């Protein structure tokens, strides 16, 4: 076994998929302990060395909101100034408001992201304001970022189910998503924040966006694996033409404001599936597994990723 799957392509799938790596931000924000800034910066460097070209570094939220990311300035500056990190690397950061944007732009960030909700309840719990008020808050953020030459990505959470409101009407998601795109976001990431989606829902939502005039070139997907559906949902999106998939190295992450949310889709599990389908990712799976194993050691627990456990275990067995 060479650590790679047998390749059997499926007609109609994209030839190449962009992986939007969220481990350093979304993966570490839900940790109970604080990961050292130097380790976070090293995590980004190792992910880049594994071939990932878009790595979400941190979030410029108030430290009281997410203490795990209180070192945003230190981490971003360390990554930015690391000679081992290519200047061509995409290093987006999350910003919740104008204050966060100013902090990010002051450090030279060229890509930022805003985080909206498809449901009213989660908007209140996550941003402490109504859904409409949140969208109004993001409009000047996106505009100011554009004026400064930065690109803004829009995250939309609770696109398939909400722990307080239940199943979410696709029409509601499309309405909020279109409004977020109209603020000037170049891409919209559809989040299954609590991991309840199934492939049929994915198809229905993407179809609803297309009927509203939003093509798949504007859409990315962000799945959590609470019910083991993340890869199935990803494949459903790929079959409809989506070419950007969010994932977290080692399957790290969750959501600090939605306690039922478990880990993100593991980047290694995604790369294994895409490699087996003959889809180019540019990622060295062996290096990626080594990186997640390294981070798992620092967190003091095994990686949740099945691919990491399988390949790291096989490697350990070969050394015995």
N, C-alpha and C positions, 0 to 999 in steps of 0.2 A: 504494500500500500504506500503510495507516494504522497499521501496527505491531500489529494485532490480527487474530486468525483469524476466519474466517466461522463464525457460530454455527449449529450443527445439534444440537439437543437429542436425548438418548436417553431414552426412557421408563424410569421406575423408578429413575433416579439421584437422589441427594440434591439439593435445591434450593440448599443452601448447604454449603460445606465450610470447616472451620476449619483454617488452616495453622499448625502449630506450628513456628515458625522456630527452627532450631538453629545457624545460621551462626556467631554470635559465640562459642558454646561448642564445639559439636561440630565446627564448620567450622574454627576456628582452633587447636584443641588439637593438631592433628597437623602444624602448620607447623614447618619446620626452624628458622626464625628467630623472633624475638620481635617481635610487633606492639605498638607503643606503646599504653599504656593510653588515652591521649587519642583515638587512632584507633579503638580498640575501642568506646569510648563514643560516638564520632561515628557509627560503623557502626550501632549500635543506634538512635540518633536518626534516621538516614536510613531505616532499615528501617521505623521507626514512621511516618515521614512518607510512606512509600510505601503505608501502609494496613495493615500487619501489626499484629495486635492481641495476639499471643502471641509473645514473643521471649525465648528462653533466653539469658541474659546471660553466665553464666560458671559455673565449677565451683569449689567450696571444697574441693578436694583438697589434700593436702600438696604444696608446691612441688616436692619431689624427685620426685613421681610424674609431674606434668605441668608442667614449668617454664614452658611457654607461658601458663599460667593462674595464675602466682604472684601476679599483681596483682589477684586477685579482689576484695578489699576496695576498692581504688582504683576499679576499673571500675564495680562495682555502686553505690558511693556517687556517682560522677559521673553515672551514668544516673538514679539516684533523685532527685538534686538538680537535674537539668536542667529548667528551666522549659518547654522545648520538648517534653518528654516527658509525655504525659497521665498523670495519676494513675490513670486507668482502665485503663491498659495492663497486661497480664499479663506479669510479668518473673520467670519461674521460674529457679531455679539448681539445679545438681546438688550433692548432698551425699553423701559416701561413708560417713559415720559420725556419731556424736554430736558429735565435735569440729567437723566441718564444718557440722553443723546449727547448733550454737551460734554459730559465726562468721556464718552467714547470718542467723539470727534477730536477732543483735545489730545488724545493719545494717537491719533492718526488712523482710526478705524475707517475702512472704506466700505464695509458692508454691515448693516444693522438689521435687526428684526424687531417687529412689534408683535404683541401677543393678545389676540382678541378672543372672544367667546361667542359661540353660536347660540348660547342659552343665557337667559336673564339671570338665573340663580348663580351660575358659575361666574358671570361677570361681577356680580355683587361680592361674591366670596373671594375672588382672585384679585380684583382691582378696586373693590370697595366703591363701585359706582355702577350705574345702569349700563346696559349694553349700548344704548344710544350715546350716553355721555362718554363711554370709552372710545367709541369710534370718533367722536368729536375731538377727543384729546389726541388721538393718533394723527389726525389730519395735518396739524402744524408740524408734528414730529417728522412725518414723511416728507413734507414740503421742505423743511429746513435741511433735512439730510440730503435731499436732491440738490438743493442750492449749494451745498458744500461738496458736491460730487460723489456722495455715497449712495449706494443702492439699498433699498429697503425691501425686506421679505416680510410677508404677513403670515403669522401662525393663526390658525383658527381651531380652537379646542372644542371638545364635546360635539363633534360633527355627527356622531352615530348614536350616542347614548349619554345621558347625564344621570349621576347617582341620585339627584333630587327630583329631576323632571321626567326621568324615564327616556324612552325612545325619542329621537329628535327627528322632526319632519324635514326631509331633504329640501323642501321649498324654503324653509326657514334658514337652513344652512346656506343655500344659494343666495338668498337675499342679503345676509350679513357678509358673505364672502365677496359678492359683487361690490358692495359698498366699501369693503376694505381695499379691494383692487382699485376702485375709483379714487381712493386717496392718493394713489401713485405707487403702490407696491408692485414690484415687477413679477413676483411669484406668490402663490398662495399655497401653504402647506396645510392639508386637511388632516386634523388630528383625531385619532380614536383614543381619547385620553384615558378611558377606563377599560379599553380593550374588549368591548362587547360586539364589535362589528363582525359581520360574516361577508363572504364574497358577494352575495346577492345585494347586500346593502351598498357595498363599494361600487358595484356597477350602476345601481340606481342613482347614487349621488353624482358620480362622474357624468352619467347621462343627463342628469338634471342641469348640471353646469353647462354642458355642451348646448343644450336646448336654450339656455339663457345667453348664449354667445360667448362663453368662456371656454376656449380650447384647452386640450390637455397640455399644450406647451406652457400654459400658465399655472399648471397644477403640480403639486408634489404630494406625497402621502407620508403619514407619520403614524405608525401603528404600535400599539402596546400589545403585549402577549398574554394578557390575563387569562384568556380561555384557549390559548394555544393556536390562535387564528392569524397571527401576524404575517406569516409567510404565505398562507393561502390568500389572505387579503391583498398582499403585495402582488402576487401573481395575477390576481383578478385585475388590479390596476395596470399592470404591465400589458396585459392582453388588450386593454383599451387604449394603449399608447402613452401612458405616463412614463417618463424617463428619469425622474428624480425621486429618490426614496430616502427618507430620514432613517437613521439607525444609530445605535449606541454601542460602542466597542464593549464586548463582554456582556451585553444585555443590561448594563447599568441603568438605573433611573426609575422614575415614577413621576409623581406630581405631589408637591407638598400641600396642595389645597384640595386634593381629591384622594382620600385615604384608600379608596378601593383600587387605585391605579397601581399596577405592578410595573415591572421593567419594560423598557423599550424593546423593540425588535433588535436582536443582537446583530451587530455588523457582520460577525463571522458566519452566523447562520445564513444571512442574506448573501454574502459572497459565495458560500458553498452552493446555494441554490442557483445563483446567477452563473457561476462557473460551469455548473452541470448543464445549464441551458445554452452554453456557448455565448453568453453575453459578456462583453468586455466591461470591466470595472477599473482596471489599472491597479488593482490592489494585490499585494503579495500576501496570501493567506497565512503562510507560516510566520511572517514577521508580525502580522496583525494578532495572531494567537499568542505569540510571545509577549506582545505589548499588553494584552488583556490579562495574561497570567501575571505579568509584572505588577499591574495595578491591583489585581486581586490580592497579591501578597501584601501590598501596602494597606489594603482595606481589611485584611485579616480574615478573609473568607473566600471560598471557591467562586469562580465565575459562574453566573447563571446560564451562560451560553452553552448549549449542547455541543456545538462544534468545538468550542474551546476545550471542554471537558474531554471530548473524544480524542482530539488531536494531541492535546497536552498529555493525556493519559497514555496514548500510544507512544509518544516520544519518550516519556519516562520509562515505559516498559522496555523500549529498545536499549536504553542506557544501562539497564540492570544486567 
